Amino acid sequence: MKQKITGFHLDREDHWVADLKCGHRQHMRHDPPWMVRPWVLSEDGRRSRLGVELDCKRCDEAGHAVAEAVREALRTVALRAYDDGGLSGLCAEGRWELALDALGAADLRPVIRRALAPERGEGALVSARMILRPLLPDDARAIQRLAGDREVAANAAGIPHPFEDGMAEAWIASLDARSHVFALGHSESGEFMGLAGLVEADEERPRTAELSYWLGRAYWGQGFGTEAAQTLVRYGFETLGLESLHASCFSRNPGSRRVLEKAGFRHAGHQARALRHLGQDEDLERFIQERSRSRP
Ligand SMILES: CC(C)(COP(=O)(O)OP(=O)(O)OC[C@H]1O[C@@H](n2cnc3c(N)ncnc32)[C@H](O)[C@@H]1OP(=O)(O)O)[C@@H](O)C(=O)NCCC(=O)NCCS
């Protein structure tokens, strides 16, 4: 698909990259004799190329993925409606009408969003109502806004309060290969709702990780915490191949405790005055979950 160049920027290795209208990017290297684009080295040259159209392969791939996902979703909706019609004893025409009605009423937006999920970053996970995608530097502002709420910080040991400028950026930059942290995006609205992650332990305790999560206050009590925890448990065991997962919550946090239970954790112990957070001594409840034999 053709897309217009809207600007240019330098990558970390000082190569020029064209920004396309669709949000994708393409390298515009000047690397003679292999790539000869002397115009890219001057501001005038780059300006003269603004508005020029390039073939965007990533848009083509995304279009293909969306078409496949929509076709599959429509097939499923039609089959289900047809089967339901069969059960209630309708004639063939009646069943087709039912199937067409169901197709007309099918909401394809979540299907399309899911098909596009990899575009939002490699390795996004998809759950029933959320896209869990790797963090981007731009998430810092949303993190500060939601985790800056004292009610959120008061319940999560890792969140400072007050949440000052620069803290979220520094934290994102500090994440290493052992940290599998995901932004929780609502799959309908795309809203950033919070974070959930697994942090693998060091070499002395291989194949184990600690689960943690938080949601902005507006998203509490709707099952998103449970959905995120269950998705990360599956990711930890099935994708990362971990043998055990740990988690803990303040003893006075029944919501988090319940999230852990619903995600398959069992209580492993109580620790009085385990840590100090926002000026208070906190008791902790510890939880553990081992890989079950039935998992792949
Ligand atoms: C803890 C948190 C992640 C829970 O997420 P959530 O999406 O609100 O929880 P869910 O809607 O999935 O609810 C899970 C269960 O907990 C229960 N629950 C939720 N809040 C509760 C509360 N304040 N008291 C008692 N039970 C509660 C729900 O009823 C549900 O149980 P049920 O299905 O048996 O009814 C969320 O409240 C949060 O982010 N809090 C602030 C930060 C935090 O505490 N992070 C965890 C640190 S360990």
Ligand as a Chemical Component Dictionary entry (heavy atoms), coordinates in Angstrom:
data_LIG
# 
_chem_comp.id                   LIG 
_chem_comp.type                 NON-POLYMER 
_chem_comp.pdbx_formal_charge   0 
_chem_comp.three_letter_code    LIG 
# 
loop_
_chem_comp_atom.comp_id 
_chem_comp_atom.atom_id 
_chem_comp_atom.alt_atom_id 
_chem_comp_atom.type_symbol 
_chem_comp_atom.charge 
_chem_comp_atom.model_Cartn_x 
_chem_comp_atom.model_Cartn_y 
_chem_comp_atom.model_Cartn_z 
_chem_comp_atom.pdbx_ordinal 
LIG C1  C1  C 0 -5.994  -5.265  42.979 1  
LIG C2  C2  C 0 -6.553  -4.937  41.615 2  
LIG C3  C3  C 0 -5.521  -5.244  40.547 3  
LIG C4  C4  C 0 -7.795  -5.828  41.424 4  
LIG O1  O1  O 0 -8.206  -5.728  40.084 5  
LIG P1  P1  P 0 -9.751  -5.663  39.692 6  
LIG O2  O2  O 0 -9.840  -5.659  38.235 7  
LIG O3  O3  O 0 -10.355 -4.521  40.440 8  
LIG O4  O4  O 0 -10.268 -7.028  40.307 9  
LIG P2  P2  P 0 -11.386 -7.971  39.675 10 
LIG O5  O5  O 0 -12.520 -7.123  39.201 11 
LIG O6  O6  O 0 -10.734 -8.891  38.704 12 
LIG O7  O7  O 0 -11.879 -8.745  40.952 13 
LIG C5  C5  C 0 -11.264 -9.922  41.401 14 
LIG C6  C6  C 0 -11.967 -10.426 42.639 15 
LIG O8  O8  O 0 -11.655 -9.602  43.749 16 
LIG C7  C7  C 0 -12.838 -9.143  44.354 17 
LIG N1  N1  N 0 -12.562 -7.786  44.833 18 
LIG C8  C8  C 0 -12.127 -6.750  44.079 19 
LIG N2  N2  N 0 -11.947 -5.673  44.877 20 
LIG C9  C9  C 0 -12.265 -6.055  46.142 21 
LIG C10 C10 C 0 -12.286 -5.417  47.416 22 
LIG N3  N3  N 0 -11.918 -4.142  47.559 23 
LIG N4  N4  N 0 -12.657 -6.130  48.489 24 
LIG C11 C11 C 0 -13.021 -7.428  48.375 25 
LIG N5  N5  N 0 -13.020 -8.101  47.197 26 
LIG C12 C12 C 0 -12.648 -7.418  46.101 27 
LIG C13 C13 C 0 -13.884 -9.181  43.268 28 
LIG O9  O9  O 0 -15.183 -9.265  43.822 29 
LIG C14 C14 C 0 -13.484 -10.425 42.520 30 
LIG O10 O10 O 0 -13.866 -11.591 43.206 31 
LIG P3  P3  P 0 -15.129 -12.479 42.766 32 
LIG O11 O11 O 0 -14.991 -12.735 41.298 33 
LIG O12 O12 O 0 -15.017 -13.667 43.622 34 
LIG O13 O13 O 0 -16.312 -11.605 43.057 35 
LIG C15 C15 C 0 -6.984  -3.449  41.495 36 
LIG O14 O14 O 0 -7.952  -3.173  42.442 37 
LIG C16 C16 C 0 -5.826  -2.503  41.671 38 
LIG O15 O15 O 0 -5.112  -2.223  40.735 39 
LIG N6  N6  N 0 -5.631  -1.974  42.899 40 
LIG C17 C17 C 0 -4.571  -1.015  43.175 41 
LIG C18 C18 C 0 -3.186  -1.571  43.032 42 
LIG C19 C19 C 0 -3.018  -2.954  43.634 43 
LIG O16 O16 O 0 -3.598  -3.256  44.653 44 
LIG N7  N7  N 0 -2.214  -3.773  42.966 45 
LIG C20 C20 C 0 -1.931  -5.102  43.443 46 
LIG C21 C21 C 0 -0.760  -5.057  44.336 47 
LIG S1  S1  S 0 -0.424  -6.645  45.044 48 
# 
loop_
_chem_comp_bond.comp_id 
_chem_comp_bond.atom_id_1 
_chem_comp_bond.atom_id_2 
_chem_comp_bond.value_order 
_chem_comp_bond.pdbx_ordinal 
LIG C1  C2  SING 1  
LIG C2  C3  SING 2  
LIG C2  C4  SING 3  
LIG C2  C15 SING 4  
LIG C4  O1  SING 5  
LIG O1  P1  SING 6  
LIG P1  O2  DOUB 7  
LIG P1  O3  SING 8  
LIG P1  O4  SING 9  
LIG O4  P2  SING 10 
LIG P2  O5  DOUB 11 
LIG P2  O6  SING 12 
LIG P2  O7  SING 13 
LIG O7  C5  SING 14 
LIG C5  C6  SING 15 
LIG C6  O8  SING 16 
LIG C6  C14 SING 17 
LIG O8  C7  SING 18 
LIG C7  N1  SING 19 
LIG C7  C13 SING 20 
LIG N1  C8  SING 21 
LIG N1  C12 SING 22 
LIG C8  N2  DOUB 23 
LIG N2  C9  SING 24 
LIG C9  C10 SING 25 
LIG C9  C12 DOUB 26 
LIG C10 N3  SING 27 
LIG C10 N4  DOUB 28 
LIG N4  C11 SING 29 
LIG C11 N5  DOUB 30 
LIG N5  C12 SING 31 
LIG C13 O9  SING 32 
LIG C13 C14 SING 33 
LIG C14 O10 SING 34 
LIG O10 P3  SING 35 
LIG P3  O11 DOUB 36 
LIG P3  O12 SING 37 
LIG P3  O13 SING 38 
LIG C15 O14 SING 39 
LIG C15 C16 SING 40 
LIG C16 O15 DOUB 41 
LIG C16 N6  SING 42 
LIG N6  C17 SING 43 
LIG C17 C18 SING 44 
LIG C18 C19 SING 45 
LIG C19 O16 DOUB 46 
LIG C19 N7  SING 47 
LIG N7  C20 SING 48 
LIG C20 C21 SING 49 
LIG C21 S1  SING 50 
# 
